[in-house]
Amino acid sequence: MSKNHLLASLLLALSSLAGCSTTKDLGAASAAVTRFHEQLDKADFSAIYTEADQRFRDSSPQPEFLTFMNAVHAKLGKVTDATRQGFFVNFTTSGKRVRLTYATKFAAGDAQEEFVWAKNGNDFALLGYHINSMALVTK
């Protein structure tokens, strides 16, 4: 086998492994979004904060986060449907990150959500959360 064939085979094998890992990580990150929505619906904002990545907690003081999440929950209500619109998996020297975007229907309005998850071992911890909804402004 020539060096070119060997190199091509090695690259193909590595990309296949990365694809399997990405699919598995995407599923785990999507499950983390489901858990986030369940905690949001129960108004268990402290659990969301406690389970978040340390970098998230360092950048957002808990009282501010709890106030924000309470406002989201009070204005929008419970999640009735969440559909993933896109994803991006990023491998960095500081670890793997998965960004998921969702079109989410709440009882009192629609929103676009973006979640950024940091992989910690086999688990994902919230690194960033952004929500856009006219109902947050007008209600």
VONU-898003 format. One line per 2 residues: number of its first residue (from 1); their letters; for each residue z, x, y of C-alpha. Coordinates in Angstrom, 1 decimal. Layout:
REM VONU-898003
NUM = A = Z X Y; ...
***
This chain:
REM VONU-898003
1 = MS = 0.0 0.0 0.0; -0.9 1.4 3.4
3 = KN = 1.5 1.9 6.2; 0.0 -0.9 8.2
5 = HL = 0.3 -3.4 5.3; 3.9 -2.3 4.7
7 = LA = 4.7 -2.7 8.4; 3.1 -6.1 8.5
9 = SL = 5.0 -7.2 5.5; 8.3 -6.0 6.9
11 = LL = 7.6 -7.8 10.3; 6.7 -11.0 8.4
13 = AL = 9.9 -10.9 6.4; 12.0 -10.3 9.4
15 = SS = 10.4 -13.1 11.4; 11.0 -15.4 8.4
17 = LA = 14.7 -14.5 8.3; 15.0 -15.1 12.1
19 = GC = 13.3 -18.5 11.7; 15.8 -19.5 9.0
21 = ST = 18.7 -18.4 11.1; 17.3 -20.2 14.2
23 = TK = 16.9 -23.4 12.3; 20.5 -23.2 10.9
25 = DL = 21.9 -22.3 14.4; 19.9 -25.2 16.0
27 = GA = 21.5 -27.6 13.5; 25.0 -26.3 14.2
29 = AS = 24.5 -26.4 18.0; 23.2 -30.0 17.7
31 = AA = 26.3 -30.9 15.7; 28.4 -29.4 18.5
33 = VT = 26.6 -31.7 21.0; 27.5 -34.7 18.7
35 = RF = 31.2 -33.5 18.7; 31.1 -33.1 22.5
37 = HE = 29.9 -36.7 22.9; 32.5 -38.0 20.5
39 = QL = 35.2 -36.2 22.5; 33.7 -37.5 25.7
41 = DK = 33.8 -41.0 24.4; 37.4 -40.7 23.5
43 = AD = 38.2 -39.1 26.9; 39.5 -36.1 25.0
45 = FS = 38.4 -33.7 27.8; 41.2 -31.3 27.1
47 = AI = 39.8 -30.6 23.6; 36.4 -30.0 25.1
49 = YT = 37.9 -27.4 27.5; 40.2 -25.8 24.9
51 = EA = 37.3 -25.4 22.4; 35.0 -24.0 25.0
53 = DQ = 34.1 -20.3 25.2; 36.5 -18.1 27.1
55 = RF = 33.8 -17.3 29.7; 33.4 -21.0 30.4
57 = RD = 37.2 -21.4 30.9; 37.3 -18.3 33.1
59 = SS = 34.6 -19.8 35.4; 35.9 -23.4 35.5
61 = PQ = 39.7 -24.1 36.1; 41.0 -26.7 33.7
63 = PE = 42.1 -29.2 36.4; 38.7 -29.2 38.0
65 = FL = 36.9 -29.6 34.7; 39.2 -32.5 33.7
67 = TF = 38.6 -34.2 37.0; 34.8 -33.8 36.7
69 = MN = 34.7 -35.0 33.1; 36.9 -38.0 34.0
71 = AV = 34.4 -38.9 36.7; 31.5 -38.6 34.3
73 = HA = 33.2 -40.8 31.8; 34.4 -43.4 34.4
75 = KL = 31.0 -43.7 36.0; 28.7 -43.5 33.0
77 = GK = 30.9 -44.9 30.1; 30.3 -44.1 26.4
79 = VT = 27.2 -42.5 25.0; 24.9 -45.0 23.4
81 = DA = 22.0 -42.6 22.5; 21.2 -38.9 22.8
83 = TR = 17.8 -37.5 22.1; 17.2 -33.8 22.1
85 = QG = 14.3 -33.0 24.5; 14.2 -29.2 24.1
87 = FF = 15.9 -26.0 22.9; 15.9 -22.3 23.5
89 = VN = 17.6 -19.7 21.3; 18.3 -16.4 22.9
91 = FT = 19.4 -13.3 21.1; 21.2 -10.9 23.5
93 = TS = 23.4 -7.8 23.2; 26.4 -10.1 24.0
95 = GK = 25.5 -12.5 21.1; 23.4 -15.5 20.4
97 = RV = 23.1 -18.4 22.8; 21.5 -21.8 22.2
99 = RL = 20.5 -24.0 25.1; 19.8 -27.7 24.3
101 = TY = 18.5 -30.3 26.7; 19.1 -34.0 26.0
103 = AT = 18.0 -37.3 27.4; 21.2 -39.3 27.1
105 = KF = 21.8 -43.0 27.5; 25.3 -44.0 28.5
107 = AA = 26.6 -47.5 28.8; 26.2 -47.5 32.6
109 = GD = 23.2 -45.3 33.1; 20.9 -42.5 31.9
111 = AQ = 21.3 -38.8 32.3; 19.8 -35.5 31.5
113 = EE = 22.2 -33.1 29.9; 22.0 -29.4 29.3
115 = FV = 24.3 -27.6 26.9; 24.6 -23.8 26.5
117 = WA = 26.4 -22.7 23.4; 27.6 -19.3 22.5
119 = KN = 27.7 -18.4 18.8; 31.2 -17.2 17.7
121 = GN = 31.1 -16.3 14.0; 29.7 -19.4 12.3
123 = DF = 30.8 -21.8 15.2; 29.4 -22.6 18.6
125 = AL = 31.6 -22.7 21.7; 30.5 -24.4 24.9
127 = LG = 29.3 -21.8 27.5; 27.7 -24.2 30.0
129 = YH = 27.4 -27.9 30.6; 25.1 -29.5 33.3
131 = IN = 24.5 -33.2 33.8; 22.1 -35.0 36.1
133 = SM = 22.3 -38.7 36.7; 21.6 -41.0 39.6
135 = AL = 24.5 -43.2 38.3; 26.9 -40.3 39.1
137 = VT = 25.8 -40.4 42.7; 25.3 -44.1 43.3
139 = K = 28.3 -45.6 41.4
***
